[in-house]
């Protein structure tokens, strides 16, 4: 299976200029190829696009500067456009699950649309920029790493690469930080699980309540969020194009990255702990896009990172050889007693403890939901119609009647 390993590096001033030139060329090739696709009645193939926007374009005066950068990331930019079109067509035909994928768009000078969710919602945003290279465009040089026509950069090797990378993506984020993201092959981890299964109920006040009684609380982002709001007010009053406005924008981007890094660290540690200790992990399919429409809870829900947590658990389950189960969001997991199966119906969110009228057991709302999630995921729960029935004696057919 494939995995990504990301390392930060600090380029020199000249390397920063070369990287800026590389990002600009990648953007221009993407836009030129997309313009040709829009003008054509039938979308040209990837090889034909590369010939027009790279090989032939270098011979013209307008695009002669494309020869100053490596041809590998330019070819990968056309390949990425081909993948974007494939995802769009598959989404239109219903072959791709999830949200509808839109038609590929032109890229701006500010960069690609790869930016943290909080910062993307801001009106004044600057996105990150990327360029991808295959094995022809990079090599290892001792402790350094060589990028074609960029030079040798020195990443901070926080951990060893498990195998030789098949590709590397150079990233410059909105806070002007530089990263190398490697795609490598990793072997599945063979580890025995302590528990057979676990159900997880995600929330806002308590990030995760497990069916075994454990609770996980997410870090507080209030102080950082308050600083972001003040700086955004300051940014709105500053003159466009001024140096002070640019400095304020960088400060906002750094705060957003600090929030995202804190959340990512918490989610990685929690997901690793859950996956390593349990054989089957059961989550509920949440309609996050619908829940954030609630103005009172939208900011708190967006900061939790439920979707990111689900992706991490799913990918690590594959790595550890675990079973990952997602149950339907329409299951009444918070409306049913986890002991006797009695259904008491919908209750207000302010009610945190429930007393079952059938068996007399008092339940914590979230713990009861997590137990029900585990039961549904393991196949030990009847449907909602069966659970709402009262216990009645039913006649059994005799052997002769059968």
N, C-alpha and C positions, 0 to 999 in steps of 0.2 A: 504494500500500500504506500501511497505517496503522502508526504507531509512537508510543511514549510518551516524553515528555520530562519529567523530574522536577526540581523546584527546591525548595530549602529556603527557608522564610520564618520570621520571628520576630514573632508577633503580640503586641500589647499585652495588659495584664492584662484589660482590658474585652473585647477581641477573643477572648481565651482563654475567658472566661465565655460569650460568645456562641457560640463553636465547641462548647463543652461542651454547651450547650443544643441546638444543632443535631444533634450526634451522638446525644444522648438521644432527640430526637424521631424521628430516622431509625430508631433501634432500636425504639421503641414502635410505630411504623407497621408495621415488618416483623413484629413479634410479634403485633400485632392482626390483620394480614392472614393470617398463618399459622394463628392460632387459628380464624379463620372458615373457612379451607380444611379444617382438620381436622374441624370440626363439620358441614360440608356433605357431602352424599352425592356431589355432583358439584362439582368445583372451579370456583368462579366465575371469570369472565373478569377481565382486568386492569382494565378500565374500571369494572366493578361493584365491585371491591375498592377502587379509589381513591375511589369515591363513598361507600362505607361507612366506611372507616378514616380518610379525610381530610375530605371535604366535610361529611358528616353528623356526624362526631366533633367537629369544631370548634364545633358548635352546642350541645354538651353541656358541663356544668360539669366533668366529669372530664378532658376533652381540650381544653378551651378554650385552653390554653397552646400548642397546635399553631400557632395564628395568629401567634405571636411569631417564627417562623422562616419562611424562604422556602418556598413550596409546591413548588418545583422538585425539591430533593433528596428530599422526601417522595414525590413521584410516581416518582422514579427508584428509590427503595427498593422500591416495589411492582413496578416493572418488573424489578428484580433478582430478586425472589422468583419472578416469572413465568419468568425464565430458569433459575432453580434447579430449578423443577418440570419444565421442558422437558428439562433435562439428566438429571434423574432418570428421567423416562419413556423418553427415548431410550436410556439405559443399561439399563433393564429390558428393552427390546425388542431390544437388541443393535445399535442403530444407531450408538452412540457407542463408539469404540475406547478401550482402556485400562482402568483399574480401574473397578469398579462405583461409581457415584455414589449416595451415600446420600440419604435423604429429608431435605428442609430442616429445620433445627433452630432453636429459639428462640435469640435472642442475649442474652447476659448483660450486666450493667452494665459489666463490665471491658472489653467491646469485642468485635470480631469475631475470628475464628480466623485472622487474617493475621499470622503471627509467624514469626521464623526457626526453622529446624528444631531447632537445638540448644536454644533457649529453650522451644520447644513441648514438648520431652521432659521439661522440669522440672515437678515437681509444683506449685510455686508459680509461676504464670505470669500475666501480664497482657497481653492482646492489644492490637493496634492498633485504631483506630476510623477509619471512613471515611464520607464523604458525597460524592455525585456530583452535579454540576450541569451542565446543558446550556447552550446559548448564551443562553437567556433569563435565566440566573441569574448571569452574569458579564460583565465588559467590561474592556478595557485603559484605564487612565488615566495616560498618560505612562509614567513608570518604575514606577508602581504598578499594582495589579491589584484591581479591585473585585469583591467577593463580595456577593450580595444579602443585605441585613439583617445583614451582618458588618462591612462597611466596606472601606476601601482597605488592602491589605497590600502589603508591599514584598518580593517574592522576590529571592533572590540570582541574578541572570540570568547564569549561568556560560557560556551559549551562546544564540544566537538561535534562535527558533522558525522552522522552515522554512516554515510556513504558519499560517493561522488555526486555532485548535483547535476541534474539534467538541464537546468536553466537557472538564471538569476535575474531578479527584477530590481532595478535601481529606483529607489523611492525618495522623493523630497516632499515632506508633508507641509501642511499649512503653517507650521511654526519654524520652517526652514531647517528641519532636522533631516539627515540623510541616513538611509537604511539600505542594506542588501538583504533581499529575501530569496533564499535558496529553496528549490524544489528537489527533494531527495526521496529515495526509497527507504522505508523503515520496515523492520521485521515485527510481526505481532508479538506482544508481551505475554508470556505464559506465567500466569499468577493465579493461585487459588483464591476464591472469594470466601469471605467469612460468612456472609449471609446469602440466603437463596434469592430473595427479592426485596424490593423497597419501592414504596410509592411516595411521590413528592408533590406537595401542594405549594404552588408559588403564590406569593403575596407581596404587598407593598410594605407594611409595617414590619413583618417578619418575611425575609426573602424566601425562605424555604422551610417548610415543616415536613419532616419525614415520618413515615408510618411507624418507625421504631421509637418515636418520641423525641428525637433530636431536632433542634432548631438552628437555623443559620441566619444571622443578621448581616445585612449588607453595610458597607462603610457609609458614614454620613457625608453627603456632598453639599450640605447647606452652606458652610463657610465659603467654599470655592464658588458655589453658585451665586452667592451674594456678591462676591468680588466681580464675577462675570457681568452681572446686571449693572453694577456701577460703571464698569469700563465700557459697556455697550451704550450707556447713556452719554458717557464722555465722548465716545466715538461719533455719536449722532450729531454732536455740536461742533465737531472739528471740520475744518475745510477739506474738501476732497482734493487728493493729490499732494497734500502737505506731508512733511516728514514726521510731524507729531502724530498725524492720523495713522501713518504706516507703523510707527512704534506702538501705538495703542492697539492696532489690529494684531500685531505679533504677540502682545501681552495677552489679549483675549484668546488667541490660538493656543498659547502655552497653557493657559488655565484649562481650556477644553481638553487638551491632551493629557493634562494631569488628572482630570476627572476620568477620562477614558482609560488611562493606564492603571489607575487605582481600581476601577471596576474590573478591568481585564485580569489583574492580578488576583482579585478575590474570586472571580468566576473560574479561573484556571485551577486554583487550589481546591475550591469546593468540588468542582467536577471530577478532578483527579481522585479525591478522597472517596467520593460516592462510587465511581466506577471501579476502583480497585478493591472495594470492600463488598460489593454486591454483584451477584450473577445476573439478575434481571432488574432493570431500572424502568419504572413506569412513570410517565409524565402525562399531563392533560393538555390537549390541543387548545391553546388559548387564542382568542381573536384579539390580538394586540392592536391591530389597526383600528378596530371598532372601539376598543376600550379607551384609546387615547383621545377619542372625540369628547370624552368627559372633561370639561374644562378644569374642574377642581382636582382631578387626579392625573391629568395628562402628563404634567411635568414629572411627577413622582414615578409614574409607570415607565416613562421613557428612560429615566435614569437607572432603572433596575437592570435592564439588559436581559429580559427573559428569553428573547429569541437567540441571543448570543450564547446563553447558558445551554439552551437546547441543542444548538449546533455543536458545542464543545462536548456535551455528554454523548451525543450520537457518534461523533468522530472518535472519541476515546473508547467508546464501547466496541467499535470495530477493531481498534488497536489492541485492546485487552481481551478480545474474544467474548464479550458480554452480549446479552440480549437487550435491545432497546425497544420499548413499546410505547406508543402514543395512543391514548384512548380518545374517544370523541368528546368534544366540548359540550355536547348536549346531554351527557349523562348527569343525572341528579346526584352527584357525589356529596354535595353539602346538604341534601334534603333527606337522607336516609340514615338510619341508625346502623352503625357498623357492627353492632352486637346481634340484634334481632332482625334487622332488615325492615323495620317499620318506617314508613315514609310520612314525614310530618309536613312536607311542602316547603315553599319558599319562606325564608326569614330575612329580616333586614340585616345589612352589613354591620350595623352597630351592635348586633347581638353576637357576642363572642363565645357564649356558653349555652348549650342546649340540654334540656332534660327530656329524655325519651318518655312518652306517656305510656308506652307499651311495656317496656322492661324496667323502667325507673333508673336507667343509667344516665349519669351526667357526662356530657362530652364537651371537650374543647372543639370549637367549630373547625379549626384548621386541621387538628389531629384526626378528627373524625373523617374529614374529607380525604386526607392522605391515605388513611386505611382503606377507604372505599376505592380510591384510585388504584391502590395495589391489588385489591380483590378483583376489580374489573379487568385490569391488565393481565392477571394470572388466570382469568376465566372462572373465578369462583363466585360470581355474582349473577343473579337472574336479572331479567330486564325490569324496567320501572313498573310495568303492570303487575308482575308477580310480587315485587317487593311491597306494593301498596295494599295487597290483600291481607285480610286478617287470617290468623291460623285457624284452619277448619279441617275436620276429619273428612277424608274422601274415601269412597268405596273403591276396593281393588278387585279386578276381575279374577275369577277363579280359573283354574287350569282348564276345566271343561269349556267354560265360556270363551277362553282364549283360543 
